[in-house]
Amino acid sequence: MNLDNKQQYKKLDAHFVGKSIELLPDQMRQVLNEAHLIKIPKNYSHINNVVVVGMGGSNLGTHFTRSAFADKIKMPINIVANYHLPAFVDKNTLVLLSSYSGTTKEVLSACKEAQKRNCKIAAISEDSPKSKLKKIMMKKNLPGYLFKPKYNPSGQPRLGLGYSIFGQAVILAKTGIFSIKRPQMKDIIAMLEINSHKLHSNFATNQNAAKKIALKLHKKIPLLISAEHLFGCLHIMRNQFNECSKNFSAYLELPDLNHYTLEGLGFPLSNKKNIIALFFESNLFDKRVQKRSTLTNQVIKKNNIETLSYNLKSKDKLSQSFELLQLGAWISYYLGILNKIDPAEIPYVDWFKNQLKK
């Protein structure tokens, strides 16, 4: 399939997924401009740990933050993707309730437990009349961020990452557990706007990194490999490949994978036909990790599995993280187009949710 054929985007992308990906910088700028509206009580700085409760697209921001800000975060940030809170959660825990729609059952269930344990509670949700989480925030006077997703025309939470990632980060930063520098974020947004033109569907394949990678991944199982500040992005990309591309994917972290994965590549024999290992490299990784990445690539090739590498270009860790976030979204989009599917529709997830209501 020719990814430079504009007609196929009109045919397959009826719900403006490409437009939502293009508008990532605008989503982030909106959060930056509204950050002063997020008021966090002073006593929220007196915490021992953070638990973010969110499912699917609503916990992607936490995966990103834990990696991208890892060298700045002063305390543990845990993710709960379940109905119940772990036993250690108490009055000294900040529980951040994250639900894009504001209707996620697991999040609403955990909210009740957090209230019973007298936790410090904050929340992030779409500012919508349908949001039950918004109603709880209003009734209980909970701090947090209610956003109008005007730059996410697809309506899909996984494509409103500027709101969920940056919105979560601003809330957490205002508790004092790490800091966000406004000038740096402005520079990152400007970088993403420049990159957006180079990754857009209007930009020819021979000069478009996302299109080139998607073509390599087509009809394969992408095995995503990276490390350190980029690892959270792999989790996000895995989700987007599954939902936007309808393409199964998995991810592994260096150096941990070196202690088990290297011996698991030989079987089944179909691995060499079905899998492609996609490495995301950074010159900011620990030198030992960089060497491990090179050697891991060699081992995978020795198993006759195809590999592909992409080097992040930005000069600092946070910028590289957002660079990969944007690139991954475009790759998943183009892979969906190559698979000839609507990248917005999630029929099995919708069916599953309807069955739970019965």
N, C-alpha and C positions, 0 to 999 in steps of 0.2 A: 504493500500500500504506500502511496505517495503522501507523506506528511505535509507537503506543500500545497496540497489540493484544498482550497478554502471551502469548497462545497461540502466536503465530508464533515467539517466541524459544524456547519449549519444543520446538517442532517442528524448527527449523533448527539451534539451538545445542546439539547433543547432547553436545558435548565441553567445555562450560563456558568458552568463550572470553570471554564477557561477565564471568564471575566472575574470570578471570585479570586482565582489564583493571581491574576494580574493586579488585583486591588489590595494585595497583602500590605504594601507600603502605606496605602491610604487607611487601612484598618489600624495599623500601628500609629500613624499620625493622629488619628482620632483619639486613641487611648492616651497618647502623650498630651494632647490638648485638654483632655478631660481628667487628667491625673489629679489636678488640684481639687476635684470634687470628691475624691476618695478620702474619707476621714476615718482614721483608725485610732481608737482610744489609746491614751498613753499607757494604761496598764496592760495593753496587749504586748508590750515589749518585755513583760515579766513572764516569759514562757520558757519551758525546757525543751520543747520539741513541737513540730508541726505535723499535722495529718491532713492531707488533701483527699477529700472524698469525691470521686468522679469516675465516670464510666466512659470507655471508648474515647470519642473525640474530646470529651470534657476533662480527661486527665492527661492529655498530650502536653499541655502547658507545663505540668509538673515534671514530666520526663525531660522536657527541654531545659527547664530552669535548673534542675538538679545537676545536669551535666555542664551547661553553658556557664553557670555561676559557681561551679564546684569549688573554685579556689577562693571564693568570697563568703560562702554560706557558713554561718557560725554555729549551726545546730542541725540535728537530723530533720530531714523532710521525708515523711513516709507517704505512700499512696495506698488508699483503701478503695479497692474496686469491688465492693461487697455491700451487703445490707447492714453489717455489724461492725462496730469499732473494736480494735484490740484492747486487751485488758489494761495496758499501760496508759491509755488515754484518760486524763483527769483534768482537774481545774487548772493545771499548769500547762495544758496542751492548747495550742491554737488549732481549731478544726476549721479548715477552709472548705466550704461546701461549693462544689463546682458542677453546675448543670447548665449547659447552653440553653436548652429549652425551658429549664426550670420545672420539669415534670418527671425527672428520672426517679424511679421508685426507690432504687438503692440509696440514693443521696437523701431523699426525704425520710427514709427509715433511719439512717445514721444520724440525721439531724435531731430526731427525737431522743436518741441515746446521748448525744452530745449535750443536749439541754438538761437531761437528768443528771449528768455527771458534772454539771456546772462548768463546762469547758468555755474557753474564750472562742466565740464563733464569729466567722466572717463568711461572706458568700459572694459568688459571681454568677450572674445569669443574664439572659436576654431581658430587656425591659419590654415585656409583653403582658397583656391581660391574661394570657394562658399560663403564665409562669406561676406555679404554686410556690416556688422558692421565693419569688418576689413578694408574694403576699405574706409569707412568713417573715421576711426581712422587714416589711412595713409594720406588721403586727408586733414583732418582738424587738423592733428598733435595732436590727443587726447591721453592723457596718459592712461595706463591701462595694461592689461595682455592678451597676445595672447599665447595660449598653444597648444602644439602638444599632443593630447590625446593617447599617445602610450601605456598607461596602462589601456585603456578602450576598449578592443577588441569587446565588444558588440555594441559599437557606440551609445548607448542610453544615453542621458544627465542625466537621473535619476541615472545612474550607474557610472557617472564620478564625484561623489560628492567630491572626493579629490581635483579636479580642481576647481569646482564651489564654494564649501564652503571655502576651505583654500585660494583659489585665491582671492575671494571677501574679506576675512578677512585681507589678507596682504595689499590689496589696501586701505581699510578703516583704517587700523592701521598706514599706512604711511601718513595719513592726521593728525594723532595725536589724534584721538578721543578715542582710547584705545591702549594698547600695547600688543605685542605678544613676549613671551620669547623663543628664539630659543632652549635653552637647554630643556625647558619643552616640546616643540613640538617634539624634538628628542626622548624624553622618551615616549611620547604618541605613536609615530610611532612604536617604539620598542614593546610597549604593544600590539598594534593592530596586529603586526606580530605574536606574541605569541598566541593571541586569535584566529587569523585566522586559525591556525592549529587545534584548539579545536572546531571550528565551521564549518570546511570544510566538504564536503560530504563524504570524506574518513574516518572521525571520527565517530565511532559507535553511534547509537541513544542513547544508555543507558548512554553515557557520553557527549552527544552533546546538550547543552541547547537550541539552535535554533531549532533543529529537534524535541525535546520534546514539545516545545511551539507550533510549527506548527501543530503537531499531535492533540494537544488540541483544536486548533482554527479551524481545518478542519470541513467544513460544518456548520460553525457558522458565525455570524457577529461580528467581533472583535470591542469592544468598548475600546479604548486606554485611559488610565487615568494616569496622572502624574502632575508635578508642576515645577515651578521655572526654574532652568537651564536646565531641561530635556524637557520642553514643546515644544521647536522648533523641537525636534526629533520626537514628536508625529505627527506633520504635515508632516514630511518627510515619516514616516512609513505609514501614511494614504495613501499618494500618491503611495508609492511602493506596498502596498497591492492591490490598485485598478489596477495598471498597470502591475506589475510583477505577482501577484497572480490571477488577474481578480476577486478579492474578495472584495465586498463592505465592507467598514470600516468607522468608525467615531472616533473622539477623543474629550476629555473633560479635562478642566484644574481645578485643585484644587488651591485655595478654592472656586473659582467662582461657580463651578457646585453645591456646597452645597446649593446655594440660589435659585435653580430652578429644577435641574435634579431629586432630590430625590422623588418628587411627580409625576414624569412622567414615572416611571418604570412599573407601573401596566398594562398599555394597550399599544398596543393590547396584548391580552392574549398569543399570539405566542412569546412574548419577552422571556419568560422563556425557550422556546425551541430553539430560533434562536440566542440569544445574549450571548456572553461571555465577561465579563469585565476583561481586562488585565491591572493590576496595575504595574507601574514601580516605585519602592521605592528607596529612598536615605536617608542615615543617615545625609546628609548635608542639607536636607530641614529644614526650620524653625520648631521647635518642635511642634508648633501649627498645622502646615500643616501635620506633621507626625501623630498627633492624629486624625485630620480630615480624613486622608486617611484610618486609621483603622476603624473609625466609618462608613465611606462611604462604605467600603467593607461589613460591617455588614448589612447596609441597603439594599444593592443590593442582598445579600443572603436572607434577609427576603422576598424579592420579587421573590424568587425561581429562580434567575438568577445565573448561574455559574460564579465564579471568579477565577482568577489566578494571582499570584504575583511573581515579579522578583526583587531581590535586586541588585542594581548596586554595584560593588566591588571596583572600583577605589577610590583613596584617596582624589582627588580634583574635583571640579565641571567641569572643562574643560575636564579632563580625562574621567569622567563619561559620559559626553555628547558624546564624540567620541566612547566610549564603547557601548553606546546604539545605536548610528548611525550604527555601524558595525553589532551589533546583529540584529537590525531591518531589515537590508538588507537581512541577511541570512534567517530570519524567513519568509519574503515575498517570497524569492526564493523557500524554501521548501514547502510553502503553494501552490505555483504555480505548483510544481511537484505533490503534492497530488491532485490538481485539474486537473491533466493530460493535462496541456497546455504548450505551449512554452512561457516562462516568458519574452521573448524579444518582441514578436509581439504585436502590438497595432492596430488591424484592424479597430476598430471604430474611433479612433483618426485619423488614416490615411484616412479613408473614409471621415470624417468630413472636413479635410484640403483640400481634393480634391474637395469637393462640394463648398467650399468657393472660389475656383479658377474659378468656372464657371460663 
